[in-house]
Every structure is written in structure tokens, then in C-alpha cells.
């Protein structure tokens, strides 16, 4: 699920991927963390707590 987009980003010269999800999306958070993404911060959008992630490619 994440490997194809990551490879495409590498191919076009990106060195890092950043993404986010809401705190309530536990499955998405586990997927990102299992695939090497690190939490880089949190914020609020309206009434949702957002978790920000990044990964070096």
C-alpha cells in the first residue's frame, strides 16, 4: 500500500515523505509506524487531533 508511492517519490527525487492522520485512526497509525514512519508532531483541525508523520526515503 505504501511501497509503490514511496518508490515513485524516490524516482522523482524526493528524499522524505510526510503524511498525517487523525489520532482516532489507530489502524492507519500502526500501518505508518510499522513501515518506518516517525511521529513528528500533533495538531488540531477543527475538533480532530491530527498526528503528523515523516519518513526518510
mmCIF file of the N, C-alpha and C atoms, coordinates in Angstrom:
data_MODEL
# 
_entry.id   MODEL 
# 
loop_
_atom_site.group_PDB 
_atom_site.id 
_atom_site.type_symbol 
_atom_site.label_atom_id 
_atom_site.label_alt_id 
_atom_site.label_comp_id 
_atom_site.label_asym_id 
_atom_site.label_entity_id 
_atom_site.label_seq_id 
_atom_site.pdbx_PDB_ins_code 
_atom_site.Cartn_x 
_atom_site.Cartn_y 
_atom_site.Cartn_z 
_atom_site.occupancy 
_atom_site.B_iso_or_equiv 
_atom_site.pdbx_formal_charge 
_atom_site.auth_seq_id 
_atom_site.auth_comp_id 
_atom_site.auth_asym_id 
_atom_site.auth_atom_id 
_atom_site.pdbx_PDB_model_num 
ATOM 1   N N  . UNK A 1 1  ? 0.817   -1.190 0.000  1.00 0.00 ? 1  UNK A N  1 
ATOM 2   C CA . UNK A 1 1  ? 0.000   0.000  0.000  1.00 0.00 ? 1  UNK A CA 1 
ATOM 3   C C  . UNK A 1 1  ? 0.865   1.259  0.000  1.00 0.00 ? 1  UNK A C  1 
ATOM 4   N N  . UNK A 1 2  ? 1.951   1.256  0.732  1.00 0.00 ? 2  UNK A N  1 
ATOM 5   C CA . UNK A 1 2  ? 2.818   2.432  0.799  1.00 0.00 ? 2  UNK A CA 1 
ATOM 6   C C  . UNK A 1 2  ? 4.035   2.327  -0.108 1.00 0.00 ? 2  UNK A C  1 
ATOM 7   N N  . UNK A 1 3  ? 4.401   1.113  -0.485 1.00 0.00 ? 3  UNK A N  1 
ATOM 8   C CA . UNK A 1 3  ? 5.654   0.922  -1.218 1.00 0.00 ? 3  UNK A CA 1 
ATOM 9   C C  . UNK A 1 3  ? 5.643   1.551  -2.599 1.00 0.00 ? 3  UNK A C  1 
ATOM 10  N N  . UNK A 1 4  ? 4.565   1.422  -3.342 1.00 0.00 ? 4  UNK A N  1 
ATOM 11  C CA . UNK A 1 4  ? 4.528   1.985  -4.698 1.00 0.00 ? 4  UNK A CA 1 
ATOM 12  C C  . UNK A 1 4  ? 4.628   3.509  -4.687 1.00 0.00 ? 4  UNK A C  1 
ATOM 13  N N  . UNK A 1 5  ? 3.845   4.213  -3.855 1.00 0.00 ? 5  UNK A N  1 
ATOM 14  C CA . UNK A 1 5  ? 4.009   5.673  -3.829 1.00 0.00 ? 5  UNK A CA 1 
ATOM 15  C C  . UNK A 1 5  ? 5.406   6.097  -3.357 1.00 0.00 ? 5  UNK A C  1 
ATOM 16  N N  . UNK A 1 6  ? 5.956   5.393  -2.358 1.00 0.00 ? 6  UNK A N  1 
ATOM 17  C CA . UNK A 1 6  ? 7.291   5.734  -1.886 1.00 0.00 ? 6  UNK A CA 1 
ATOM 18  C C  . UNK A 1 6  ? 8.317   5.576  -3.003 1.00 0.00 ? 6  UNK A C  1 
ATOM 19  N N  . UNK A 1 7  ? 8.216   4.513  -3.773 1.00 0.00 ? 7  UNK A N  1 
ATOM 20  C CA . UNK A 1 7  ? 9.157   4.308  -4.886 1.00 0.00 ? 7  UNK A CA 1 
ATOM 21  C C  . UNK A 1 7  ? 9.008   5.414  -5.920 1.00 0.00 ? 7  UNK A C  1 
ATOM 22  N N  . UNK A 1 8  ? 7.794   5.794  -6.199 1.00 0.00 ? 8  UNK A N  1 
ATOM 23  C CA . UNK A 1 8  ? 7.557   6.886  -7.166 1.00 0.00 ? 8  UNK A CA 1 
ATOM 24  C C  . UNK A 1 8  ? 8.188   8.186  -6.664 1.00 0.00 ? 8  UNK A C  1 
ATOM 25  N N  . UNK A 1 9  ? 8.044   8.471  -5.388 1.00 0.00 ? 9  UNK A N  1 
ATOM 26  C CA . UNK A 1 9  ? 8.646   9.684  -4.820 1.00 0.00 ? 9  UNK A CA 1 
ATOM 27  C C  . UNK A 1 9  ? 10.162  9.634  -4.929 1.00 0.00 ? 9  UNK A C  1 
ATOM 28  N N  . UNK A 1 10 ? 10.756  8.469  -4.675 1.00 0.00 ? 10 UNK A N  1 
ATOM 29  C CA . UNK A 1 10 ? 12.210  8.310  -4.838 1.00 0.00 ? 10 UNK A CA 1 
ATOM 30  C C  . UNK A 1 10 ? 12.613  8.568  -6.287 1.00 0.00 ? 10 UNK A C  1 
ATOM 31  N N  . UNK A 1 11 ? 11.850  7.977  -7.216 1.00 0.00 ? 11 UNK A N  1 
ATOM 32  C CA . UNK A 1 11 ? 12.167  8.093  -8.640 1.00 0.00 ? 11 UNK A CA 1 
ATOM 33  C C  . UNK A 1 11 ? 12.168  9.541  -9.118 1.00 0.00 ? 11 UNK A C  1 
ATOM 34  N N  . UNK A 1 12 ? 11.320  10.375 -8.544 1.00 0.00 ? 12 UNK A N  1 
ATOM 35  C CA . UNK A 1 12 ? 11.256  11.770 -8.984 1.00 0.00 ? 12 UNK A CA 1 
ATOM 36  C C  . UNK A 1 12 ? 12.089  12.702 -8.101 1.00 0.00 ? 12 UNK A C  1 
ATOM 37  N N  . UNK A 1 13 ? 12.840  12.112 -7.154 1.00 0.00 ? 13 UNK A N  1 
ATOM 38  C CA . UNK A 1 13 ? 13.820  12.889 -6.431 1.00 0.00 ? 13 UNK A CA 1 
ATOM 39  C C  . UNK A 1 13 ? 13.463  13.355 -5.035 1.00 0.00 ? 13 UNK A C  1 
ATOM 40  N N  . UNK A 1 14 ? 12.363  12.914 -4.489 1.00 0.00 ? 14 UNK A N  1 
ATOM 41  C CA . UNK A 1 14 ? 12.023  13.297 -3.119 1.00 0.00 ? 14 UNK A CA 1 
ATOM 42  C C  . UNK A 1 14 ? 12.883  12.513 -2.146 1.00 0.00 ? 14 UNK A C  1 
ATOM 43  N N  . UNK A 1 15 ? 13.263  13.156 -1.050 1.00 0.00 ? 15 UNK A N  1 
ATOM 44  C CA . UNK A 1 15 ? 14.062  12.500 -0.032 1.00 0.00 ? 15 UNK A CA 1 
ATOM 45  C C  . UNK A 1 15 ? 13.282  12.180 1.226  1.00 0.00 ? 15 UNK A C  1 
ATOM 46  N N  . UNK A 1 16 ? 12.051  12.695 1.313  1.00 0.00 ? 16 UNK A N  1 
ATOM 47  C CA . UNK A 1 16 ? 11.247  12.495 2.508  1.00 0.00 ? 16 UNK A CA 1 
ATOM 48  C C  . UNK A 1 16 ? 9.763   12.493 2.134  1.00 0.00 ? 16 UNK A C  1 
ATOM 49  N N  . UNK A 1 17 ? 9.018   11.691 2.880  1.00 0.00 ? 17 UNK A N  1 
ATOM 50  C CA . UNK A 1 17 ? 7.561   11.672 2.741  1.00 0.00 ? 17 UNK A CA 1 
ATOM 51  C C  . UNK A 1 17 ? 6.982   12.158 4.065  1.00 0.00 ? 17 UNK A C  1 
ATOM 52  N N  . UNK A 1 18 ? 5.993   13.023 3.982  1.00 0.00 ? 18 UNK A N  1 
ATOM 53  C CA . UNK A 1 18 ? 5.265   13.478 5.162  1.00 0.00 ? 18 UNK A CA 1 
ATOM 54  C C  . UNK A 1 18 ? 3.795   13.180 4.949  1.00 0.00 ? 18 UNK A C  1 
ATOM 55  N N  . UNK A 1 19 ? 3.149   12.739 6.007  1.00 0.00 ? 19 UNK A N  1 
ATOM 56  C CA . UNK A 1 19 ? 1.722   12.456 5.927  1.00 0.00 ? 19 UNK A CA 1 
ATOM 57  C C  . UNK A 1 19 ? 1.098   12.655 7.290  1.00 0.00 ? 19 UNK A C  1 
ATOM 58  N N  . UNK A 1 20 ? -0.216  12.559 7.331  1.00 0.00 ? 20 UNK A N  1 
ATOM 59  C CA . UNK A 1 20 ? -0.915  12.734 8.601  1.00 0.00 ? 20 UNK A CA 1 
ATOM 60  C C  . UNK A 1 20 ? -2.174  11.897 8.644  1.00 0.00 ? 20 UNK A C  1 
ATOM 61  N N  . UNK A 1 21 ? -2.674  11.710 9.848  1.00 0.00 ? 21 UNK A N  1 
ATOM 62  C CA . UNK A 1 21 ? -3.928  11.004 10.080 1.00 0.00 ? 21 UNK A CA 1 
ATOM 63  C C  . UNK A 1 21 ? -4.484  11.515 11.399 1.00 0.00 ? 21 UNK A C  1 
ATOM 64  N N  . UNK A 1 22 ? -5.716  11.204 11.667 1.00 0.00 ? 22 UNK A N  1 
ATOM 65  C CA . UNK A 1 22 ? -6.280  11.630 12.951 1.00 0.00 ? 22 UNK A CA 1 
ATOM 66  C C  . UNK A 1 22 ? -5.876  10.642 14.040 1.00 0.00 ? 22 UNK A C  1 
ATOM 67  N N  . UNK A 1 23 ? -5.854  11.111 15.253 1.00 0.00 ? 23 UNK A N  1 
ATOM 68  C CA . UNK A 1 23 ? -5.494  10.273 16.389 1.00 0.00 ? 23 UNK A CA 1 
ATOM 69  C C  . UNK A 1 23 ? -6.414  9.062  16.489 1.00 0.00 ? 23 UNK A C  1 
ATOM 70  N N  . UNK A 1 24 ? -7.669  9.216  16.097 1.00 0.00 ? 24 UNK A N  1 
ATOM 71  C CA . UNK A 1 24 ? -8.639  8.123  16.219 1.00 0.00 ? 24 UNK A CA 1 
ATOM 72  C C  . UNK A 1 24 ? -8.430  7.013  15.187 1.00 0.00 ? 24 UNK A C  1 
ATOM 73  N N  . UNK A 1 25 ? -7.602  7.229  14.181 1.00 0.00 ? 25 UNK A N  1 
ATOM 74  C CA . UNK A 1 25 ? -7.351  6.227  13.141 1.00 0.00 ? 25 UNK A CA 1 
ATOM 75  C C  . UNK A 1 25 ? -6.195  5.315  13.552 1.00 0.00 ? 25 UNK A C  1 
ATOM 76  N N  . UNK A 1 26 ? -6.433  4.483  14.544 1.00 0.00 ? 26 UNK A N  1 
ATOM 77  C CA . UNK A 1 26 ? -5.386  3.628  15.106 1.00 0.00 ? 26 UNK A CA 1 
ATOM 78  C C  . UNK A 1 26 ? -4.779  2.690  14.067 1.00 0.00 ? 26 UNK A C  1 
ATOM 79  N N  . UNK A 1 27 ? -5.580  2.139  13.185 1.00 0.00 ? 27 UNK A N  1 
ATOM 80  C CA . UNK A 1 27 ? -5.050  1.209  12.168 1.00 0.00 ? 27 UNK A CA 1 
ATOM 81  C C  . UNK A 1 27 ? -4.093  1.927  11.226 1.00 0.00 ? 27 UNK A C  1 
ATOM 82  N N  . UNK A 1 28 ? -4.416  3.136  10.815 1.00 0.00 ? 28 UNK A N  1 
ATOM 83  C CA . UNK A 1 28 ? -3.530  3.908  9.942  1.00 0.00 ? 28 UNK A CA 1 
ATOM 84  C C  . UNK A 1 28 ? -2.232  4.241  10.657 1.00 0.00 ? 28 UNK A C  1 
ATOM 85  N N  . UNK A 1 29 ? -2.322  4.627  11.921 1.00 0.00 ? 29 UNK A N  1 
ATOM 86  C CA . UNK A 1 29 ? -1.133  4.953  12.694 1.00 0.00 ? 29 UNK A CA 1 
ATOM 87  C C  . UNK A 1 29 ? -0.222  3.739  12.826 1.00 0.00 ? 29 UNK A C  1 
ATOM 88  N N  . UNK A 1 30 ? -0.798  2.564  13.090 1.00 0.00 ? 30 UNK A N  1 
ATOM 89  C CA . UNK A 1 30 ? 0.008   1.331  13.179 1.00 0.00 ? 30 UNK A CA 1 
ATOM 90  C C  . UNK A 1 30 ? 0.677   1.021  11.835 1.00 0.00 ? 30 UNK A C  1 
ATOM 91  N N  . UNK A 1 31 ? -0.062  1.178  10.743 1.00 0.00 ? 31 UNK A N  1 
ATOM 92  C CA . UNK A 1 31 ? 0.486   0.931  9.409  1.00 0.00 ? 31 UNK A CA 1 
ATOM 93  C C  . UNK A 1 31 ? 1.685   1.831  9.150  1.00 0.00 ? 31 UNK A C  1 
ATOM 94  N N  . UNK A 1 32 ? 1.548   3.113  9.421  1.00 0.00 ? 32 UNK A N  1 
ATOM 95  C CA . UNK A 1 32 ? 2.653   4.047  9.185  1.00 0.00 ? 32 UNK A CA 1 
ATOM 96  C C  . UNK A 1 32 ? 3.857   3.694  10.044 1.00 0.00 ? 32 UNK A C  1 
ATOM 97  N N  . UNK A 1 33 ? 3.626   3.455  11.322 1.00 0.00 ? 33 UNK A N  1 
ATOM 98  C CA . UNK A 1 33 ? 4.731   3.162  12.225 1.00 0.00 ? 33 UNK A CA 1 
ATOM 99  C C  . UNK A 1 33 ? 5.416   1.840  11.868 1.00 0.00 ? 33 UNK A C  1 
ATOM 100 N N  . UNK A 1 34 ? 4.638   0.847  11.474 1.00 0.00 ? 34 UNK A N  1 
ATOM 101 C CA . UNK A 1 34 ? 5.191   -0.449 11.066 1.00 0.00 ? 34 UNK A CA 1 
ATOM 102 C C  . UNK A 1 34 ? 6.078   -0.308 9.825  1.00 0.00 ? 34 UNK A C  1 
ATOM 103 N N  . UNK A 1 35 ? 5.786   0.698  9.000  1.00 0.00 ? 35 UNK A N  1 
ATOM 104 C CA . UNK A 1 35 ? 6.518   0.898  7.755  1.00 0.00 ? 35 UNK A CA 1 
ATOM 105 C C  . UNK A 1 35 ? 7.569   1.996  7.845  1.00 0.00 ? 35 UNK A C  1 
ATOM 106 N N  . UNK A 1 36 ? 7.999   2.310  9.064  1.00 0.00 ? 36 UNK A N  1 
ATOM 107 C CA . UNK A 1 36 ? 9.148   3.190  9.230  1.00 0.00 ? 36 UNK A CA 1 
ATOM 108 C C  . UNK A 1 36 ? 8.867   4.667  9.377  1.00 0.00 ? 36 UNK A C  1 
ATOM 109 N N  . UNK A 1 37 ? 7.619   5.062  9.485  1.00 0.00 ? 37 UNK A N  1 
ATOM 110 C CA . UNK A 1 37 ? 7.286   6.471  9.682  1.00 0.00 ? 37 UNK A CA 1 
ATOM 111 C C  . UNK A 1 37 ? 7.411   6.823  11.156 1.00 0.00 ? 37 UNK A C  1 
ATOM 112 N N  . UNK A 1 38 ? 7.909   8.022  11.415 1.00 0.00 ? 38 UNK A N  1 
ATOM 113 C CA . UNK A 1 38 ? 8.061   8.512  12.783 1.00 0.00 ? 38 UNK A CA 1 
ATOM 114 C C  . UNK A 1 38 ? 7.116   9.675  13.019 1.00 0.00 ? 38 UNK A C  1 
ATOM 115 N N  . UNK A 1 39 ? 6.526   9.686  14.187 1.00 0.00 ? 39 UNK A N  1 
ATOM 116 C CA . UNK A 1 39 ? 5.656   10.805 14.543 1.00 0.00 ? 39 UNK A CA 1 
ATOM 117 C C  . UNK A 1 39 ? 6.514   12.055 14.700 1.00 0.00 ? 39 UNK A C  1 
ATOM 118 N N  . UNK A 1 40 ? 6.082   13.139 14.061 1.00 0.00 ? 40 UNK A N  1 
ATOM 119 C CA . UNK A 1 40 ? 6.843   14.384 14.113 1.00 0.00 ? 40 UNK A CA 1 
ATOM 120 C C  . UNK A 1 40 ? 6.092   15.501 14.821 1.00 0.00 ? 40 UNK A C  1 
ATOM 121 N N  . UNK A 1 41 ? 4.834   15.271 15.145 1.00 0.00 ? 41 UNK A N  1 
ATOM 122 C CA . UNK A 1 41 ? 4.080   16.304 15.848 1.00 0.00 ? 41 UNK A CA 1 
ATOM 123 C C  . UNK A 1 41 ? 2.602   15.997 15.854 1.00 0.00 ? 41 UNK A C  1 
ATOM 124 N N  . UNK A 1 42 ? 1.885   16.870 16.544 1.00 0.00 ? 42 UNK A N  1 
ATOM 125 C CA . UNK A 1 42 ? 0.432   16.759 16.609 1.00 0.00 ? 42 UNK A CA 1 
ATOM 126 C C  . UNK A 1 42 ? -0.167  18.145 16.501 1.00 0.00 ? 42 UNK A C  1 
ATOM 127 N N  . UNK A 1 43 ? -1.398  18.186 16.041 1.00 0.00 ? 43 UNK A N  1 
ATOM 128 C CA . UNK A 1 43 ? -2.100  19.454 15.931 1.00 0.00 ? 43 UNK A CA 1 
ATOM 129 C C  . UNK A 1 43 ? -3.590  19.210 15.936 1.00 0.00 ? 43 UNK A C  1 
ATOM 130 N N  . UNK A 1 44 ? -4.333  20.271 15.828 1.00 0.00 ? 44 UNK A N  1 
ATOM 131 C CA . UNK A 1 44 ? -5.791  20.185 15.806 1.00 0.00 ? 44 UNK A CA 1 
ATOM 132 C C  . UNK A 1 44 ? -6.312  20.760 14.494 1.00 0.00 ? 44 UNK A C  1 
ATOM 133 N N  . UNK A 1 45 ? -7.263  20.076 13.912 1.00 0.00 ? 45 UNK A N  1 
ATOM 134 C CA . UNK A 1 45 ? -8.042  20.584 12.778 1.00 0.00 ? 45 UNK A CA 1 
ATOM 135 C C  . UNK A 1 45 ? -9.491  20.435 13.190 1.00 0.00 ? 45 UNK A C  1 
ATOM 136 N N  . UNK A 1 46 ? -10.115 21.583 13.391 1.00 0.00 ? 46 UNK A N  1 
ATOM 137 C CA . UNK A 1 46 ? -11.466 21.615 13.969 1.00 0.00 ? 46 UNK A CA 1 
ATOM 138 C C  . UNK A 1 46 ? -11.457 20.844 15.275 1.00 0.00 ? 46 UNK A C  1 
ATOM 139 N N  . UNK A 1 47 ? -12.204 19.766 15.384 1.00 0.00 ? 47 UNK A N  1 
ATOM 140 C CA . UNK A 1 47 ? -12.241 19.015 16.645 1.00 0.00 ? 47 UNK A CA 1 
ATOM 141 C C  . UNK A 1 47 ? -11.457 17.711 16.571 1.00 0.00 ? 47 UNK A C  1 
ATOM 142 N N  . UNK A 1 48 ? -10.605 17.556 15.560 1.00 0.00 ? 48 UNK A N  1 
ATOM 143 C CA . UNK A 1 48 ? -9.809  16.332 15.408 1.00 0.00 ? 48 UNK A CA 1 
ATOM 144 C C  . UNK A 1 48 ? -8.361  16.578 15.795 1.00 0.00 ? 48 UNK A C  1 
ATOM 145 N N  . UNK A 1 49 ? -7.809  15.674 16.620 1.00 0.00 ? 49 UNK A N  1 
ATOM 146 C CA . UNK A 1 49 ? -6.383  15.735 16.877 1.00 0.00 ? 49 UNK A CA 1 
ATOM 147 C C  . UNK A 1 49 ? -5.676  15.008 15.738 1.00 0.00 ? 49 UNK A C  1 
ATOM 148 N N  . UNK A 1 50 ? -4.724  15.684 15.120 1.00 0.00 ? 50 UNK A N  1 
ATOM 149 C CA . UNK A 1 50 ? -4.017  15.162 13.957 1.00 0.00 ? 50 UNK A CA 1 
ATOM 150 C C  . UNK A 1 50 ? -2.606  14.765 14.372 1.00 0.00 ? 50 UNK A C  1 
ATOM 151 N N  . UNK A 1 51 ? -2.159  13.615 13.873 1.00 0.00 ? 51 UNK A N  1 
ATOM 152 C CA . UNK A 1 51 ? -0.808  13.122 14.121 1.00 0.00 ? 51 UNK A CA 1 
ATOM 153 C C  . UNK A 1 51 ? -0.043  13.216 12.808 1.00 0.00 ? 51 UNK A C  1 
ATOM 154 N N  . UNK A 1 52 ? 1.100   13.877 12.853 1.00 0.00 ? 52 UNK A N  1 
ATOM 155 C CA . UNK A 1 52 ? 1.942   14.072 11.674 1.00 0.00 ? 52 UNK A CA 1 
ATOM 156 C C  . UNK A 1 52 ? 3.101   13.083 11.712 1.00 0.00 ? 52 UNK A C  1 
ATOM 157 N N  . UNK A 1 53 ? 3.421   12.540 10.533 1.00 0.00 ? 53 UNK A N  1 
ATOM 158 C CA . UNK A 1 53 ? 4.488   11.543 10.402 1.00 0.00 ? 53 UNK A CA 1 
ATOM 159 C C  . UNK A 1 53 ? 5.422   11.949 9.267  1.00 0.00 ? 53 UNK A C  1 
ATOM 160 N N  . UNK A 1 54 ? 6.655   11.442 9.329  1.00 0.00 ? 54 UNK A N  1 
ATOM 161 C CA . UNK A 1 54 ? 7.581   11.597 8.211  1.00 0.00 ? 54 UNK A CA 1 
ATOM 162 C C  . UNK A 1 54 ? 8.470   10.362 8.117  1.00 0.00 ? 54 UNK A C  1 
ATOM 163 N N  . UNK A 1 55 ? 9.044   10.193 6.940  1.00 0.00 ? 55 UNK A N  1 
ATOM 164 C CA . UNK A 1 55 ? 9.957   9.067  6.692  1.00 0.00 ? 55 UNK A CA 1 
ATOM 165 C C  . UNK A 1 55 ? 10.985  9.508  5.661  1.00 0.00 ? 55 UNK A C  1 
ATOM 166 N N  . UNK A 1 56 ? 12.277  9.276  5.985  1.00 0.00 ? 56 UNK A N  1 
ATOM 167 C CA . UNK A 1 56 ? 13.340  9.491  5.013  1.00 0.00 ? 56 UNK A CA 1 
ATOM 168 C C  . UNK A 1 56 ? 13.285  8.382  3.969  1.00 0.00 ? 56 UNK A C  1 
ATOM 169 N N  . UNK A 1 57 ? 13.431  8.754  2.722  1.00 0.00 ? 57 UNK A N  1 
ATOM 170 C CA . UNK A 1 57 ? 13.423  7.747  1.649  1.00 0.00 ? 57 UNK A CA 1 
ATOM 171 C C  . UNK A 1 57 ? 14.826  7.332  1.282  1.00 0.00 ? 57 UNK A C  1 
# 
